[in-house]
Structures are given as C-alpha cells and as structure tokens.
Amino acid sequence: MKRLIFIFLCSFAFMLTQAQTQLAKVVLKNGTELVGNIISIELSDSLKMNIAGVETDINMAEVAKIESIIDDSNGNIEAEVPSEYERILELVKDSKLEIAFSKHLTLVYGDLSTFKDKEKSFQVNLDLSYLSIEGEPVEQYAMHREGGWRNVFTKEIETAVDAFIAKWNSKMHGVRARKNNADMTLNLFITQMDLGSNAAGIWGVRTIDGGASMSGCLELVDNKTNEVLSVVRIDEIKGLGNNGFVFYKEGNRVKKVFEKLAIKMAEDIK
C-alpha cells in the first residue's frame, strides 16, 4: 500500500483546488461511468461532482473506482492516469483501525510504540498541498488578503514547524525530532486551518479564545524501508489566542497551534 493513500483519512472532507479538480471518471458498482469535475469528497458519505454543468452528489457506497483523465486541446480524452482519488477507496476498504487516544488525535494505522523509542529520531516534512484556510483552498484564500500575505504566511509556517520541533523535544520522553539526518520522517499533512481572530483574542475569556486551529494527519515513516509505522488523524486541534493579558497576532497564533500539537502528542502518548 502506497504511503500517500493515508492522507485521505486525515479529514472527513476537504475542498479541492482548481489544479486538483481536473476531469475525473467515476465508475459505479453497477458499471455506470460518470465523467466530470470532482468538487469535494467525504470518505464515509459522498462525493460532489460537476457533470456537464450540473452539481451532482454520488453515494460513496456505490463507487467502485475513481480515475483522473487528461483531455487533449479539442476536449477529447487523450489518456488515463492513476488518481489519488482511487487511493481513497483502497484506504477505506483496507484500514479498519480507529483508536482515539485524545480528544483531537486518533490513531488510524499502525501503533504508537515507535513514538516512545528514545533511541530513534524523525525529521519533519510539512505538506500543505491539500490545505484549505477557512473553507477555501489556500491560493484562493490568499486573494482576499493583502498582496504580500502569501510570502509572510510561508515564513510563519516555517517558524511554526521549528517551534513544533522545539516543543516536541522539550515535552516528549521518547523519539527525538530533528531537522534532518533522522531514522524516520514525520509527514505532517495539514488539510484545514482557521487562523483565529485578533478580536476574539482581545475580548475572549479563555487563553484559547481567538486561537488558530488545524486538522490533518501525522504519518510516521521508516527512512530505510519506506514502511508506514503509524498514522494519526488530527481533528481540529486549537492553539492559544492570548496569554491572559495580550492577544497573539496571526503569526504567533499559527506558531501556537503547532506547539499545541506537539504538546498534545507528548501528553497523550503514554
């Protein structure tokens, strides 16, 4: 089973960017073939598809296979290519594990024992390919922000990953996090984020008020064998929005939610 199939169990649904909504062929179990643009997909429910301008809901239980297709310049089907959508079906069929070891963290593949090994280390690989912010694909969301926001956000994310590594090593009494040259790779797929609010941070009663939140999954992979050791789904974990006196600006809120993820993993893996 290929590693990337696990990212589709990380969230219940996510919107697809324009680049990810190319034509797809959906084959139903009764043999019917539907061609259109996939808009969104929910593993346990349905996929939404645009067929000839009509938005259509398809029950996932009726789907046998999904393939992406390539059109030539005249709109004719030129070739079929493997689709990551198809891996969703394989994952749902093969993966039965679901153990919630925290309010926001669920083990969906493997086990947690490797995280406890003090002799091991991992490097962090952040993947934002499937990221939506406040319900919109990140590039579409960026259009609503000031011109330089995208570059600022990229730098804030880099700082947040460094903060995740530092907090992990200070809290976790097990596997160590490094920037490189590690035994394993921790693939961190973030599929959904809410960047929080200055106003809620100022006027909120709790320190989490106004904080950023995110969903996605962690995938721990052995660097020598490429074996997936464990996959943990992240369900809307939320960071701090203020320290009780001063609200955190957006960059700090992003940093705090990554730190919160490291803290919760350390606290809840026993």
Residue, then its C-alpha position, 0 to 999 in steps of 0.5 A: m500500500k502506497r504511503l500517500i493513500f493515508i492522507f485521505l483519512c486525515s479529514f472527513a472532507f476537504m475542498l479541492t483546488q482548481a489544479q486538483t479538480q481536473l476531469a475525473k471518471v467515476v465508475l459505479k458498482n453497477g458499471t455506470e461511468l460518470v465523467g466530470n469535475i470532482i468538487s469535494i469528497e467525504l470518505s464515509d458519505s459522498l462525493k460532489m461532482n460537476i457533470a456537464g454543468v450540473e452539481t451532482d452528489i454520488n453515494m460513496a457506497e456505490v463507487a467502485k473506482i475513481e480515475s483522473i483523465i487528461d483531455d487533449s486541446n479539442g476536449n477529447i480524452e487523450a489518456e488515463v492516469p492513476s488518481e489519488y482519488e482511487r487511493i481513497l477507496e483502497l484506504v477505506k476498504d483496507s484500514k479498519l483501525e480507529i483508536a482515539f487516544s485524545k480528544h483531537l488525535t486518533l490513531v488510524y494505522g499502525d501503533l504508537s510504540t515507535f513514538k516512545d523509542k528514545e533511541k530513534s529520531f524523525q525529521v519533519n516534512l510539512d505538506l500543505s498541498y491539500l490545505s484549505i484556510e477557512g473553507e477555501p483552498v489556500e491560493q484562493y484564500a490568499m486573494h482576499r488578503e493583502g498582496g504580500w500575505r502569501n510570502v509572510f504566511t510561508k515564513e510563519i509556517e516555517t517558524a511554526v514547524d521549528a517551534f513544533i520541533a522545539k516543543w516536541n523535544s522539550k515535552m516528549h520522553g521518547v523519539r527525538a525530532r530533528k531537522n534532518n539526518a533522522d531514522m524516520t520522517l514525520n509527514l505532517f499533512i495539514t488539510q484545514m486551518d482557521l487562523g483565529s481572530n485578533a478580536a476574539g483574542i482581545w475580548g475572549v475569556r479563555t487563553i484559547d479564545g481567538g486561537a488558530s486551529m488545524s486538522g490533518c494527519l501525522e504519518l510516521v515513516d521508516n527512512k530505510t524501508n519506506e514502511v508506514l509505522s503509524v498514522v494519526r488523524i488530527d481533528e481540529i486541534k486549537g492553539l492559544g489566542n492570548n496569554g491572559f493579558v495580550f492577544y497573539k497576532e496571526g503569526n504567533r497564533v499559527k506558531k501556537v497551534f503547532e506547539k499545541l500539537a506537539i504538546k498534545m502528542a507528548e501528553d497523550i502518548k503514554 
